[in-house]
Amino acid sequence: MAGRDLRTDPDFFELLVGSYYRLTGNLLIPNDLMGERGTEWLYGSAPFSVVAHDSAPDPVFIYANVAAQKLFGYEWDEFITLPSRLSAEARERGERERFLEVVKRDGFVKGYGGIRVTKSGRCFRIQNATVWQLTDQDGCFRGQAAMLPDISAA
């Protein structure tokens, strides 16, 4: 996936929504928006943030929908070069790493909350997030993703 523009890539969309469904049993997007319309909706119109990072030892974001870009204050080209650990303040990173290990072990976690930080340094709280393993249909690990439906001031 490295080097590909994943904003509306159909293969990445299938990985993102397919792994979410296989792990949680729930749809990430409305059922009537599957296919190309769903890809565009999730990237440009979804009322919640979705981010994903790769499977590197120090994971880098590979996807951030428009809602996430606005929330974190990064443009697409900045976001997809950002190590995902930098989405949390330094003092929060240890807790974040421990949590991501739980996601790796369990496949997904619903109801997650924590403090995150924008490009400008402003902190905010995520609540009721779902974080899941990005695994393709062959079970190959490709990274992790998060859906952030509830945001509040920190």
Kinemage of the C-alpha trace (Angstrom):
@kinemage 1
@onewidth
@group {chain A} dominant
@subgroup {mainchain}
@vectorlist {calphas} color= white
{ca met a 1} P 0.000 0.000 0.000
{ca ala a 2} L 2.986 2.266 0.421
{ca gly a 3} L 3.044 5.016 -2.156
{ca arg a 4} L -0.580 4.502 -3.219
{ca asp a 5} L -3.194 7.198 -2.697
{ca leu a 6} L -5.666 5.400 -0.451
{ca arg a 7} L -8.264 8.162 -0.143
{ca thr a 8} L -10.711 6.404 -2.460
{ca asp a 9} L -8.778 3.253 -3.320
{ca pro a 10} L -11.301 0.391 -3.660
{ca asp a 11} L -8.882 -2.289 -2.417
{ca phe a 12} L -8.039 -0.315 0.707
{ca phe a 13} L -11.725 0.476 1.256
{ca glu a 14} L -12.471 -3.263 1.176
{ca leu a 15} L -9.645 -3.897 3.664
{ca leu a 16} L -10.924 -1.165 5.984
{ca val a 17} L -14.646 -1.970 5.950
{ca gly a 18} L -14.165 -5.701 5.428
{ca ser a 19} L -11.869 -6.187 8.398
{ca tyr a 20} L -14.155 -4.013 10.535
{ca tyr a 21} L -17.141 -6.185 9.619
{ca arg a 22} L -15.297 -9.501 10.024
{ca leu a 23} L -14.097 -8.522 13.506
{ca thr a 24} L -17.067 -6.595 14.926
{ca gly a 25} L -20.021 -7.967 12.990
{ca asn a 26} L -21.075 -4.376 12.268
{ca leu a 27} L -21.011 -2.209 9.173
{ca leu a 28} L -18.687 0.808 9.148
{ca ile a 29} L -20.798 2.558 6.513
{ca pro a 30} L -24.515 2.473 5.678
{ca asn a 31} L -25.371 -0.710 3.770
{ca asp a 32} L -26.720 1.220 0.775
{ca leu a 33} L -23.319 2.885 0.288
{ca met a 34} L -21.194 -0.144 -0.468
{ca gly a 35} L -18.859 0.130 -3.463
{ca glu a 36} L -17.581 3.327 -5.045
{ca arg a 37} L -20.215 5.533 -3.398
{ca gly a 38} L -19.178 4.171 -0.015
{ca thr a 39} L -15.510 4.817 -0.663
{ca glu a 40} L -16.219 8.453 -1.488
{ca trp a 41} L -18.685 8.844 1.397
{ca leu a 42} L -16.286 7.431 3.994
{ca tyr a 43} L -13.455 9.642 2.814
{ca gly a 44} L -15.319 12.893 2.210
{ca ser a 45} L -18.670 12.904 3.997
{ca ala a 46} L -18.671 10.559 6.995
{ca pro a 47} L -19.713 12.343 10.202
{ca phe a 48} L -16.978 10.544 12.164
{ca ser a 49} L -13.204 10.345 11.879
{ca val a 50} L -11.422 7.267 10.544
{ca val a 51} L -7.658 6.860 10.622
{ca ala a 52} L -5.400 3.926 9.830
{ca his a 53} L -1.717 3.221 10.206
{ca asp a 54} L 0.518 0.634 8.584
{ca ser a 55} L 2.193 -2.388 10.169
{ca ala a 56} L 5.708 -0.916 10.443
{ca pro a 57} L 7.547 -1.141 13.797
{ca asp a 58} L 6.916 2.633 14.181
{ca pro a 59} L 3.575 2.812 12.336
{ca val a 60} L 2.825 5.717 9.994
{ca phe a 61} L -0.665 6.872 9.106
{ca ile a 62} L -1.774 5.644 5.695
{ca tyr a 63} L -5.351 6.938 5.790
{ca ala a 64} L -7.289 9.788 7.366
{ca asn a 65} L -10.696 10.777 6.115
{ca val a 66} L -11.665 14.444 5.789
{ca ala a 67} L -13.272 14.457 9.255
{ca ala a 68} L -9.990 13.197 10.775
{ca gln a 69} L -7.937 15.733 8.820
{ca lys a 70} L -10.104 18.539 10.189
{ca leu a 71} L -10.000 17.116 13.711
{ca phe a 72} L -6.214 16.715 13.851
{ca gly a 73} L -5.425 19.783 11.717
{ca tyr a 74} L -3.302 18.025 9.085
{ca glu a 75} L -3.732 18.052 5.324
{ca trp a 76} L -3.711 14.669 3.571
{ca asp a 77} L -0.059 14.871 2.482
{ca glu a 78} L 1.045 15.709 6.037
{ca phe a 79} L -1.128 13.072 7.680
{ca ile a 80} L 0.093 10.154 5.602
{ca thr a 81} L 3.719 10.795 6.557
{ca leu a 82} L 3.017 11.195 10.293
{ca pro a 83} L 4.075 8.463 12.715
{ca ser a 84} L 0.806 7.555 14.442
{ca arg a 85} L 2.403 7.789 17.893
{ca leu a 86} L 2.523 11.573 17.359
{ca ser a 87} L -1.286 11.704 17.513
{ca ala a 88} L -0.871 11.444 21.291
{ca glu a 89} L 1.111 13.693 23.603
{ca ala a 90} L 4.403 12.242 24.822
{ca arg a 91} L 2.976 11.491 28.272
{ca glu a 92} L 0.070 9.529 26.713
{ca arg a 93} L 2.145 7.399 24.323
{ca gly a 94} L 2.934 4.585 26.756
{ca glu a 95} L -0.741 4.043 27.516
{ca arg a 96} L -1.534 4.214 23.784
{ca glu a 97} L 1.081 1.538 22.994
{ca arg a 98} L -0.264 -0.762 25.726
{ca phe a 99} L -3.778 -0.302 24.351
{ca leu a 100} L -2.691 -1.106 20.778
{ca glu a 101} L -1.189 -4.364 22.060
{ca val a 102} L -4.622 -5.267 23.473
{ca val a 103} L -6.142 -4.547 20.051
{ca lys a 104} L -3.496 -6.757 18.448
{ca arg a 105} L -4.293 -9.568 20.892
{ca asp a 106} L -8.105 -9.258 20.752
{ca gly a 107} L -8.627 -8.103 17.153
{ca phe a 108} L -10.640 -5.027 18.105
{ca val a 109} L -11.750 -2.939 21.066
{ca lys a 110} L -14.941 -0.887 21.304
{ca gly a 111} L -15.515 1.973 23.711
{ca tyr a 112} L -11.930 3.229 23.816
{ca gly a 113} L -11.177 6.708 25.122
{ca gly a 114} L -8.057 8.790 25.449
{ca ile a 115} L -6.403 12.145 24.921
{ca arg a 116} L -5.073 13.060 21.494
{ca val a 117} L -3.311 16.136 20.167
{ca thr a 118} L -3.721 18.242 17.034
{ca lys a 119} L -0.973 19.579 14.807
{ca ser a 120} L -1.207 22.910 16.664
{ca gly a 121} L -0.804 21.192 20.062
{ca arg a 122} L -4.429 21.472 21.211
{ca cys a 123} L -5.569 18.403 23.129
{ca phe a 124} L -8.951 16.732 22.787
{ca arg a 125} L -10.617 13.632 24.178
{ca ile a 126} L -11.805 10.729 22.036
{ca gln a 127} L -14.618 8.607 23.432
{ca asn a 128} L -16.421 5.466 22.321
{ca ala a 129} L -13.787 4.776 19.671
{ca thr a 130} L -13.475 1.418 17.958
{ca val a 131} L -9.953 0.327 17.095
{ca trp a 132} L -9.373 -2.778 14.993
{ca gln a 133} L -6.778 -4.846 13.211
{ca leu a 134} L -6.587 -4.370 9.456
{ca thr a 135} L -6.446 -7.921 8.213
{ca asp a 136} L -7.119 -8.958 4.658
{ca gln a 137} L -9.325 -11.907 3.696
{ca asp a 138} L -6.307 -14.221 3.924
{ca gly a 139} L -5.707 -13.119 7.529
{ca cys a 140} L -2.585 -11.095 6.689
{ca phe a 141} L -2.005 -8.213 9.128
{ca arg a 142} L -1.831 -4.831 7.336
{ca gly a 143} L -2.062 -2.355 10.232
{ca gln a 144} L -4.671 -0.931 12.561
{ca ala a 145} L -7.550 1.500 12.154
{ca ala a 146} L -9.749 3.578 14.409
{ca met a 147} L -13.205 5.077 14.112
{ca leu a 148} L -13.626 8.108 16.358
{ca pro a 149} L -17.311 8.981 16.730
{ca asp a 150} L -17.261 11.156 19.867
{ca ile a 151} L -14.893 14.053 20.504
{ca ser a 152} L -14.833 16.537 23.360
{ca ala a 153} L -12.511 19.100 24.893
{ca ala a 154} L -9.734 17.683 27.041
